[in-house]
Amino acid sequence: MAAQTQSGGANNISQQTIDAYRRDGFVRVSGMISKEEAEKYRQAAVAAAAANKSLTVGDIFTQHVNIWRSDPVMRSLTLHPNVTAAVRKLAGVPLRLWHDQILIKKPHNNTPTEFHQDQPYWPHANSTHPISIWIALCDVPPERGCMTFIPGFQHRDDLAPQNLGDANSLFDMCPEMQWAPRVTLPVRAGDCTFHHGRCPHQANANSTDQARVAHAVIFIDACTTYNGAKHVVTDPLGLKAGAVLEDELFPVVGE
Ligand SMILES: O=C(O)CCC(=O)C(=O)O
């Protein structure tokens, strides 16, 4: 069985890692960026979070969407060549950026991010290979809110959006997921996980004294079209259903 973890994989995503990602819907890669880079980006993320408007999702986390468009330092992480090369290899198709987001769980936030799939939230058609990278900008043990995945369910493309604050939301829709194995992946600063947009996942509450700072970047098939549904990223753009997402705001990557 291919491993769910690759060590030191920044420049070289192995075939074994690709196989594991395509089978399970997620994989962990250690050392995606160096510890020094992670600390530089942690400081930039915290500063950007303080300076920019955030979406607060209950007590779950604060979310700073599309920071790459305004912050040159965070842009260099979102569009880092190692990141774009890795997602292109794992997905196996041409991709474009959907959006990035700084995700901060405050110390002792007491609130997990409950199990969900990502893709049901998005206003997309023709996107069958959506992939996220979630980069730890500090050490993230389970107690600080690392990610847990349910392997092998990325084929479920029939579910309505789930409630991030309701522990039963996904399982009420799909009871067999509740009894499937779960894989929790602690990460050190600079490590990352990748997950398919329909792979079910959650993150624990942060029960530590230190904020959990992560940067997530989401990529979608380059041929994705807008399906007309409401979404905070596309609402201001006045797109018509069927429109291809354009290159300036949603650049094609990893070619
Ligand atoms: O960071 C979290 O708490 C959850 C992140 C998540 O769900 C995602 O990146 O898709």
The ligand as an ORCA input file, in Angstrom:
! r2SCAN-3c Opt
* xyz 0 1
  O      -8.114     24.659      8.873
  C      -9.198     24.181      9.162
  O      -9.654     24.219     10.310
  C     -10.006     23.491      8.113
  C      -9.440     23.678      6.757
  C     -10.270     23.113      5.666
  O     -11.332     22.609      5.860
  C      -9.742     23.195      4.297
  O      -8.650     23.748      4.073
  O     -10.419     22.689      3.384
*
